[in-house]
Amino acid sequence: MLGVREPEMYGATTLDDLNALCKGWAKDLCIAVDCYQSNAEGAIVDKIQTLHDNTDAIIINAGAYSHTSVAIRDALLSVAIPVYEVHISNIYARDNFRHHSYISDIAVGVLCGFGVQGYKYALQQLTHT
């Protein structure tokens, strides 16, 4: 629903737009990127588990699952791949329940409140590690 849901908070960029931006930024940085989205927690866990041994880093915006999903956290830990957590909005300027993420403490870095540019910043960090 990116680009439709609460555009005053998340902007007008659609998921297709964001994927194209990420691919363009990655190309500029000479790195490969694979974009994936699902609303199903189990599908996200399955996708993370397929990345074992063939991915250098994971940039994840788990949305509301950031605040609720031990399963996604455990999947990220199981693959032992560096994780960067991104949120388009500043989760710390929102509802109290959004202030805790099950991913933040296992992430190399957390970017929130930078809009879709947070993905660009995370991709740039991949070239500095």
C-alpha positions as a Python dict, from the first residue, in 0.01 Angstrom:
ca = {
    (1, 'M'): (0, 0, 0),
    (2, 'L'): (306, 223, -20),
    (3, 'G'): (210, 544, -198),
    (4, 'V'): (-154, 495, -99),
    (5, 'R'): (-150, 446, 278),
    (6, 'E'): (-101, 765, 479),
    (7, 'P'): (89, 958, 211),
    (8, 'E'): (144, 1244, 455),
    (9, 'M'): (363, 1004, 656),
    (10, 'Y'): (504, 768, 392),
    (11, 'G'): (502, 990, 83),
    (12, 'A'): (369, 923, -265),
    (13, 'T'): (639, 676, -372),
    (14, 'T'): (482, 342, -464),
    (15, 'L'): (643, 4, -402),
    (16, 'D'): (726, -25, -774),
    (17, 'D'): (885, 322, -760),
    (18, 'L'): (1086, 225, -451),
    (19, 'N'): (1205, -100, -609),
    (20, 'A'): (1318, 91, -919),
    (21, 'L'): (1497, 348, -703),
    (22, 'C'): (1676, 74, -507),
    (23, 'K'): (1784, -101, -824),
    (24, 'G'): (1912, 227, -967),
    (25, 'W'): (2103, 316, -650),
    (26, 'A'): (2249, -36, -636),
    (27, 'K'): (2358, -15, -1000),
    (28, 'D'): (2531, 317, -928),
    (29, 'L'): (2713, 146, -639),
    (30, 'C'): (2801, -160, -854),
    (31, 'I'): (2611, -399, -628),
    (32, 'A'): (2325, -637, -699),
    (33, 'V'): (1992, -605, -524),
    (34, 'D'): (1686, -827, -504),
    (35, 'C'): (1363, -663, -385),
    (36, 'Y'): (1098, -867, -207),
    (37, 'Q'): (770, -776, -38),
    (38, 'S'): (506, -982, 136),
    (39, 'N'): (229, -915, 383),
    (40, 'A'): (263, -1270, 517),
    (41, 'E'): (500, -1321, 809),
    (42, 'G'): (573, -1682, 715),
    (43, 'A'): (658, -1585, 357),
    (44, 'I'): (907, -1328, 487),
    (45, 'V'): (1065, -1591, 711),
    (46, 'D'): (1084, -1833, 416),
    (47, 'K'): (1249, -1567, 197),
    (48, 'I'): (1507, -1480, 463),
    (49, 'Q'): (1596, -1847, 502),
    (50, 'T'): (1662, -1880, 126),
    (51, 'L'): (1930, -1611, 156),
    (52, 'H'): (2164, -1826, 365),
    (53, 'D'): (2503, -1863, 191),
    (54, 'N'): (2416, -1649, -113),
    (55, 'T'): (2364, -1295, 19),
    (56, 'D'): (2606, -1042, 164),
    (57, 'A'): (2352, -829, 353),
    (58, 'I'): (1982, -785, 418),
    (59, 'I'): (1808, -449, 418),
    (60, 'I'): (1469, -499, 578),
    (61, 'N'): (1168, -287, 650),
    (62, 'A'): (951, -533, 837),
    (63, 'G'): (682, -271, 895),
    (64, 'A'): (455, -361, 1184),
    (65, 'Y'): (628, -700, 1207),
    (66, 'S'): (932, -512, 1340),
    (67, 'H'): (738, -461, 1661),
    (68, 'T'): (577, -804, 1686),
    (69, 'S'): (768, -1077, 1507),
    (70, 'V'): (1005, -1300, 1697),
    (71, 'A'): (986, -1535, 1396),
    (72, 'I'): (1141, -1277, 1160),
    (73, 'R'): (1407, -1196, 1420),
    (74, 'D'): (1490, -1565, 1460),
    (75, 'A'): (1509, -1611, 1082),
    (76, 'L'): (1749, -1318, 1054),
    (77, 'L'): (1965, -1463, 1331),
    (78, 'S'): (1961, -1809, 1173),
    (79, 'V'): (2114, -1694, 844),
    (80, 'A'): (2394, -1492, 1011),
    (81, 'I'): (2386, -1220, 743),
    (82, 'P'): (2442, -853, 835),
    (83, 'V'): (2105, -677, 865),
    (84, 'Y'): (2017, -312, 813),
    (85, 'E'): (1674, -207, 938),
    (86, 'V'): (1492, 70, 751),
    (87, 'H'): (1171, 254, 833),
    (88, 'I'): (1039, 532, 613),
    (89, 'S'): (885, 714, 909),
    (90, 'N'): (1051, 797, 1240),
    (91, 'I'): (913, 515, 1453),
    (92, 'Y'): (1028, 697, 1769),
    (93, 'A'): (802, 994, 1691),
    (94, 'R'): (498, 770, 1668),
    (95, 'D'): (292, 542, 1895),
    (96, 'N'): (481, 403, 2195),
    (97, 'F'): (436, 45, 2078),
    (98, 'R'): (642, 130, 1769),
    (99, 'H'): (942, 231, 1980),
    (100, 'H'): (1052, -130, 2024),
    (101, 'S'): (1177, -337, 1734),
    (102, 'Y'): (1273, -704, 1752),
    (103, 'I'): (1525, -636, 1476),
    (104, 'S'): (1709, -322, 1592),
    (105, 'D'): (1940, -487, 1844),
    (106, 'I'): (2062, -745, 1590),
    (107, 'A'): (2101, -493, 1308),
    (108, 'V'): (2428, -336, 1198),
    (109, 'G'): (2236, -11, 1167),
    (110, 'V'): (1886, 132, 1186),
    (111, 'L'): (1763, 408, 957),
    (112, 'C'): (1428, 567, 1032),
    (113, 'G'): (1262, 891, 943),
    (114, 'F'): (1460, 955, 623),
    (115, 'G'): (1176, 856, 391),
    (116, 'V'): (1270, 630, 101),
    (117, 'Q'): (1622, 781, 111),
    (118, 'G'): (1683, 549, 408),
    (119, 'Y'): (1713, 263, 160),
    (120, 'K'): (1977, 457, -35),
    (121, 'Y'): (2174, 525, 283),
    (122, 'A'): (2159, 156, 377),
    (123, 'L'): (2280, 54, 30),
    (124, 'Q'): (2565, 303, 56),
    (125, 'Q'): (2672, 148, 385),
    (126, 'L'): (2709, -188, 214),
    (127, 'T'): (2998, -48, 13),
    (128, 'H'): (3170, 77, 332),
    (129, 'T'): (3169, -248, 531),
}
